[in-house]
């Protein structure tokens, strides 16, 4: 088993590692906080070191801009819509559901 690397104080994207968290299922977890909004989360260590997790999901990007309030164009109907709350990955307006999506 590889030795545990100390990540305390390191920054990954917008996430700062504050302290170790209890391990789960043999995986190392860390208490982290967002350097933009201050949200605290427990994040798996490998997600930090591999770049899977770079933000807390607050809507801030690494370049300092915010996705919340951004205007997009629906890929189905062409109507403009605004990104709200943590749904910044949406490609379609809230009235449209792609035909190949059964659970949207």
C-alpha positions in Angstrom: 0.0 0.0 0.0 1.5 3.4 -0.9 2.1 5.8 1.9 -0.3 8.6 2.5 0.8 11.9 0.9 0.2 15.0 3.1 -1.9 17.4 1.1 -2.6 19.9 3.9 -2.2 23.5 2.7 -2.0 22.6 -1.0 -4.3 24.1 -3.5 -5.9 22.2 -6.4 -7.8 24.6 -8.8 -10.0 26.6 -6.4 -9.9 24.0 -3.6 -7.6 24.3 -0.6 -6.9 21.2 1.6 -7.5 22.1 5.2 -7.0 18.8 7.1 -7.3 15.0 6.8 -10.9 13.5 7.0 -11.7 9.9 8.0 -10.9 7.3 5.3 -13.7 5.4 3.7 -13.5 2.1 1.9 -9.7 2.3 2.0 -9.6 5.7 0.3 -8.1 8.9 1.6 -10.4 11.9 2.1 -9.6 15.5 3.0 -11.5 18.4 4.5 -11.3 21.1 1.9 -12.5 24.7 1.4 -13.2 26.8 -1.7 -10.8 29.8 -2.0 -13.6 31.8 -3.7 -16.7 31.2 -1.6 -15.5 29.4 1.5 -17.7 26.4 1.1 -16.3 23.3 2.9 -16.4 19.8 1.5 -14.9 16.4 2.1 -13.1 15.3 -1.1 -11.3 12.1 -2.1 -7.6 12.7 -2.3 -7.2 11.0 -5.7 -9.8 13.4 -7.2 -7.7 16.3 -6.1 -4.4 15.0 -7.3 -5.7 13.8 -10.7 -7.7 17.0 -11.4 -11.1 15.4 -11.3 -12.2 18.0 -8.7 -11.1 21.6 -9.1 -14.0 23.6 -7.7 -16.7 23.2 -5.0 -19.5 23.7 -7.5 -20.2 27.3 -6.5 -20.2 28.4 -10.1 -16.8 30.2 -10.1 -14.3 29.1 -12.7 -10.5 29.0 -12.5 -10.2 32.2 -14.5 -12.3 34.1 -11.9 -15.5 34.4 -13.9 -18.8 33.1 -12.7 -21.0 30.8 -14.8 -24.2 31.8 -12.9 -26.2 34.3 -14.9 -24.4 33.4 -18.1 -26.6 33.4 -21.2 -26.7 30.4 -23.4 -28.6 29.3 -26.6 -30.6 26.1 -26.4 -29.3 23.4 -28.7 -32.9 22.2 -29.5 -35.1 25.3 -29.9 -32.5 28.1 -30.3 -34.1 30.1 -27.4 -31.8 32.0 -25.1 -31.7 30.9 -21.5 -29.7 31.9 -18.4 -27.6 29.5 -16.3 -29.0 29.4 -12.7 -27.5 27.9 -9.6 -25.2 24.9 -10.1 -26.7 23.9 -13.5 -23.9 25.5 -15.5 -23.4 22.5 -17.7 -26.8 22.7 -19.3 -26.9 22.7 -23.1 -30.7 23.0 -23.4 -33.3 25.4 -22.0 -35.5 24.3 -19.2 -38.5 23.8 -21.6 -36.7 21.4 -23.9 -35.6 17.8 -23.2 -33.4 16.0 -25.8 -35.3 13.0 -27.3 -32.5 10.7 -26.3 -32.7 11.7 -22.6 -35.3 9.7 -20.7 -34.5 10.9 -17.2 -34.1 14.7 -17.8 
